[in-house]
Amino acid sequence: MNNARTVHIKSFGCQMNKLDTSLVASALREAGFAFTESVKEADVVVINTCSVREHAEARVVSHLGHLKHARKHRPDMIVAVIGCMAQRLGESLLAHDVVNVVCGPGQIPQLVHLIEEAFASNAKRMAVADVIRDPEDSSSDALEQFESAYGHEGEEGRALRGQAFVRVMRGCDNFCTYCIVPYVRGPEQCRPPARILDQVRRLADEGIRQVTLLGQTVNSYQYRNGQKTCSLADLLGMVAEVEGIEWIRFVTSYPSEEFYDDILHAMASSPKVCRYLHMPAQSGSDRILRAMNRHYTAAQYLELLARARRIVPDIAIAGDFIVGFPGETDEDFQATVDLVQQARYRNCFVFKYSPRPGTTADKRHRDCVPDEIKQRRNVELLAVQEAVSERLSRGFLGRIVRVLVEGPSKKANVNPTDAHSHPQLVGRTATDCIVVFNGSPSLAGRFVDVRITETSPLTLFGVLAE
């Protein structure tokens, strides 16, 4: 591959996509590409897409429109669309004049080869978008080899210094009626713990201090080897023994009884496992939960939270909710408001229902809740959570918290005439509180202590502690 070739990567979506972007970046770097932040300077543009909501796909289409204009100035530019939207739409994406390569998440090991072929055949259009349905499929071996080879190399595509994502499983078996993930990422497949630990050790050797274990339903991780089963709780204990790793997170958890207490006890017994649990509820209405094919009631969900707080008293909990699911009434929504108030989340994410083609909800239910009602419920639920978050944040006033520094704040404020002034940095606590303070950019990737002097619902502000 010509060393002069440059690549620009644009990534949308969840942590899974961020990890895939990092893997692809490492593979492209090994193939001889240089990275550029400017589309105008790129020989190749890779767009890693999300398909969870309609808005995410609309952003990709808009981006392709911009690239069509950019190609007028760079007619030989190769555009590759990868990720979940690529898997869902497949070769139909090639109808966009600007797209040369389409590649689903299960086939990213082939991406460099596809790009090379596109160059060799004068921008020939091609697509690979086959979901892996058989765990014994040879493509699964290719994915594992790709993950092992590139899951620890370099900083390109790694969003934050000192931190890295490690995939422990792929796919999902739950088939929630609104969710596209099982169709675009396939069934659950757990990676061997030995491969995961090898990857974590190499990351630690590179200076990584925090790893986040990723899975669509990470708490269902179970790797069976003969008569032995390794659960997520077992895996957390193994990763905690890796020298150099100081914090371990895991996302996202499905509300389930299986191994739940074991995971909480692993968290309580290890200072390395962050006291943080992201466990989406999606609704507080039992009727809507049944329609979503979520296998618990609101009361059972709240009991899981109560058990978490009994076992890990200082745990911080986050949730996700969908408002405006087909048939959601005012009474259903009020049940969700009640659950949020009782759950006492540190933070939660609220989304308006968006029908995804091919899902059960899209096939069986008309999207009957008007958008203005969805928007009103979205705003109202966020306001309820903001009040909860504000109360929790005030409890940090005057305290000293341990923070892993991510880097300069997006709203960094520094006086250019003052040689001793420092920009605002942003970091997170083990319980995922965002902390903003003044300090040297050289602190990125390091742990520091910060005394909290001011709070807002979603952010803590402070000064470096003596």
N, C-alpha and C positions, 0 to 999 in steps of 0.2 A: 504494500500500500504506500502511495506517495506521501512522504512526510509533510509535504506542503499542504495537504488537505486539512480543512478545518471543519469542526462540527459544533453546532449549537443545539442544546437540549432544553426543551420546555416540558415541564412536568405538571400535571394536574392530579388532584385526588388525594388519596389516603397515604398512610405510612407504607403500605404495600407498594404503592407506586413509587414512593421516594426510594425504597430499597431497590426496586427494579431499575430505577434511573441510575443509582449508584453502580449496580452490576454492569449495566450497559455501558456506562461511562468508562469503567475500568477495561472492559473488553475493547472498546474503541480506541482507548489510549494505547493498549498493547498492540493494536493493529496499525498504529502509526499516526493517528489523528491528533491534531492540536485542538484545544477548546477555545471557543470565542463566545463572548457575551453578546456579540452583535450579529443579528440575522444577516445583515448586509455583507458581512465578511465570511459567511459560512458556505462551504461547499456542500454540506449535508445538514439538514435540520431534522431532528428526531423529536416527535411529539408523543409523550407518554400520556395516555388518555384515561379518563374516568367515565363510567357509565352508570353510576349509582343513581344520579338524578339527571333530569332533562337539562337543567341549567348547566351542568358540567359539560354535557355534550354540545350545547349551544355555544359555549366558550371555545371549544375546539373548532367548530365550524367557522366561527368568527376569525379565529387565528389562521385558519386555512385561507380565508379571504385576504388577509393581510399578506400572506406568503405569495398569493397569486400576483400581487403587485410587486413584491420583492423579486420574483422570478423574472420580471421584465428586464431587470438590471443584471440578473445572474441566471441566464437561461439554462445553464448546465447544473443548477442546484438540484440535489436529490432530496426529496422529502419523504420521510418514513413515519408512518403513524403506527404506534404500538399500544399495547395495553387493553383495557376492558372494552372500550368503545370499538377498537379494532377487531376484537374477538366477536362482539355482538353484530357488527355490520359487515365484517369480512370484506369480500371483494367489491361490494357495492361502494366502498370508500374510494375505489379507484376511479369512480365516475367523476370525482373532483379532479379537474385537469392538473392540479398541482401535485397530486399524490403519486409517488412511484412505488412505495413499498408499504404493505399492510402486514402486521405481525402480531398475533395474539400473545398474551402473557405466558402461555405454556410453550411458546416457540422462540422466546428471545435468544436462546443460544445460537439460533440461525441468523440473527439480525446482521452481524458483520458480513457474513457470506452474502446475504441478500443485497446489502449495500454495494459490495464489491461487484456483484453480478449486474446491478443497475448501472454502475459506471462502465463496466465492460461492454454492456449491450446498449450503450447510448440511452440511458434512462428508461430502459424497458420496465413496464409495470408488472408487479408480481405480488402475490399475497400468500401468507401462511397463517391460517387461523383455525387450527384444530384443537378443540378442548380435549384434554387427556381424560378419558373415561375409565381406563384400565390401569390400576396402580402398578401393574407389571409391564406396562407399555415402555418400550425402549426410550421414548421421549422423556419419561420420568427420570430415567438414569441420566439423560443429557442435562436435564434441569439441575439435578443434584451435583453433577460434575461442574456445571457452570457456576452454581452457587458456591461450591467449595473453592473453585479457582479464583473467583472475583469478589467474593463476599467479604474480603478483608483488605483489599489493596487500595492504597492511595486515598487522596482527599476529593478528587473530582466526583461530583454528584453527592458527596457527603455534606449535608446541609450545615452541620454544627461540629465544631472542633471538639475533640475529646469524647464524642458520642457516636454510636453506630447502631443500626438496626440489624437484628439477626432473625431470619425467618426460621421458625421451628416447625411450621406446618403450612400446607397449601390447601385451598379450597374450603368448602363448607357443605355439610350434609343436612342442614336444618330446613332449607326451603321455606323460609318466611315468605308469605304470599306476595309481599311488595318488593322482594329483593332479587336483583339480577345476578348476584355474585356466584351462586352455584352453577349458573348457566355459562358464565364467562371464565371462571377459574376452576371449575370442576369439583369433584368430590374431595373430602378430607384425605390428605396424605401426610403422615407425620415423618419428619426427617429423623434419621438415626441419631441418638444422643451423642455418639462418638464423633460424628461429623460436626455437630453443633459445637461441642466442646473444643474440637480442634480449631474451628473458626474463631471462637471466642478467645482462645489462647493467642492466636496470631494477631487478633485485634488488640489485645492487651500489650503484646510486644511492640505494636505500632504506636502505643500511647493512648489508646482508648480507655476511658475510665468509667463510662456508663454504657451498658448495652440494654437495648429494649427488645425483648423476645416477642416476635410477631406471629399472630395467627388470626384468622377471621373469627374463630371461637377458641382462643388460645388455651382456655382452661380445660378444653376437651382433649388436649394433647395426651396421647397414649401411644407409646411405641412398644410393640410386643416382639420379643426375641425369645422364641421357644416358650418356656414356662414363665419367663419374667416379663413384667410390664413396667415401663418407666413412665410415670405420670409427670405432669407439670411440676408438682411439688418436689418430686425426686430431681427433676432437671434444675429447678431453682437451687437446690442444695449443691448440686454438682458445679453449676456456674459460680456459685458463691465461693467455691474453693479455688477458683482461678486467681492467681496472684496478679495484682495490678487492677483488677476490676473492683470498683468501689461501690457502684450503684447498679442495681438490676431492676428494670421495669418489665411489665408484660401487658400487652393489649391485643385484642379486646376480649372481654369475658362475657359469655352467655349466662344468664341466670339459671343455674343448674345445681342440683345437689351433688352430682358426681365429683368426688375428690375435693369438694368445696372447702370443708374444714381443714383438710390436709394442706391445701394451698395457703390458707390463712395462718395455720400454725407454722408453716415454712417462713412466712412473712414475719410473724411475731418473733421467731427464734433467731433470725439472721439480721444483723445490722446492715447488711448489704442490700437486702430486698426492700425496695422503697414501699413505704406505707401508702400505697395508692392503688385504687381499684376502679377501673373504668368498666361499668357494667350497664349497658343500655337497657332501659325499661320499654321504651317506644310508646307506651300508653299507660294510663292509669285505669282504664275501663276494661273490665273482664270481657265484656262483649266484643270490644275492638281487638283485644289480645287474641281471642279465639279466631276472629276473622283474619288476623295477621299470621295465624299458625304459630303463635308464641306459647310455649308449653308451661305456663305458670299463671297464677292469678296475681292481682295487685297485692293481696295480703301475703302471699308466699314470697313475693319479691321483697316486700318490706321486712319480712322475717329474715331473709338472707342478709339484708343490710344490718339488722339488729345483731345477728350472729357475728358479722364482721367486726362490729364495734365492741362486742364482748371479748372477742379473741385478740383484736388489735385496737386498743382504745384510741390511739392517735391516728387512725386511718383516715385518709381523705378519699371521698367517693365522687365519681363523675358519672353522668348518665347521658343518654340520647333519647330524643322524642321525635315522633312524627305527628304533626297536626294535620287535620283535614283528610284523614283516611276515609275512603268511601263509606258513607253511612254514619260518620261521626256526628252525633248530636251535641247540643249544648250540655246535656247531662254527661255525656261521655267525656267531653272536654273538661268539665268541672272536676270529674274524677281524676283526670291527669293533673290539674292544678293542685288538688288535694294531695296527690302522691308526691309532687315536687316539694310541697311545703313540709311533708312528713319526712322525706328522704334526707333533707339537709345536705344536699350536694355541695361540694366545693365549687363545681361549675357543671353546666350541662349544655349540650348542643341541641338546638331545635331546628327541625327542617319541615318545610311544607311538603305534603305528599305529592309525589310526582309519579304518574303511571309509567312503568317500564315495560316495553313490548316484550311479550313472551312469558311474563310472570303470571302466576295464578290470579292475583288481584286484578291485573289488566284484563284477563280473559273473563273473569266472573263478575266483576263489579264495574259499574259506570262511575267515572270520576265526577261525582255529583255535588261535592262541596264547592261552592263558588270560591274563586280565588281571593275575593275581598274578605271572605270569612276566614280562609286559611291564613291570610296575612294578619288579620286582627288577632287571631288566636296565637300566631307566632309571636307577635309583639307582646301580647299579654303574658304568655308563658315566660318569655325572656325577662319581663319586668318582675315576675314573681321570683324567678331564680336570682335576679340581681339583688333583690332585698335580702334573700338568704345569704348570698355571697358577701354582701356588705357587712352583715352581722358577724360572719366568720372572719372576715378580714380585720375587723376592729380588734379582735382578740390577739392579733400579732403586734399591736403597738407596743414599742419599748422592748420587744424581744429580739434576741440575736438568732438568726437563722443561717444554716449552712446552705450555700448556693453553688451550683455548678454553672460557671459563666459561659453563656452562649456567644457573646460578642457585642458589638455596638448596637444600641437600641435603634430601631427604625426612625425614631424621633430624636436621635442623638443631638445634644445641645452642647456646643463647646465654643468658647470665646477665642477666635483666631488671633487676637492681639495679646492673649495671656499665655505665655510659654509654659506656665505651670498648670493650666486648666486641663481637665480631663473630660472626655465625652461621657455621655450616659451609656452604661452597659446594661445588658439584660441577662438574667439567669433564672434558674428555677430551683426550687427546693425539692427535697425528696418526695414531698406530697404534691408536687406539680404547681406550686404557687409561683406566679411570675413576679420577679423582683427587679426593680430598676434602681440603679445607683451610679455614682460617678467613679470612674477608675480608668486605669490604663488599658488600652486594647490588648496589651500583652497578656492580660489575665484570661483571655478566651481559652476555654478548655480546662481551666483550673478551678479548684474549689476555694471559696473564700467565705468568711463570716461577715454578715451584714446586719447592722442594727436597724430595725424598722422604725421610721420616724413619721410615716404618713401612710394612709391606706385609701384604696378605692375598692369597689366591688371585685374587680378582676385583677388588680395590680397592687403590689406592696412597694413602697418607696423607702429607701434608707441610705445609710452611709457605711463605708467599710468599718468594721469594728476594729478596735485596737488589738 
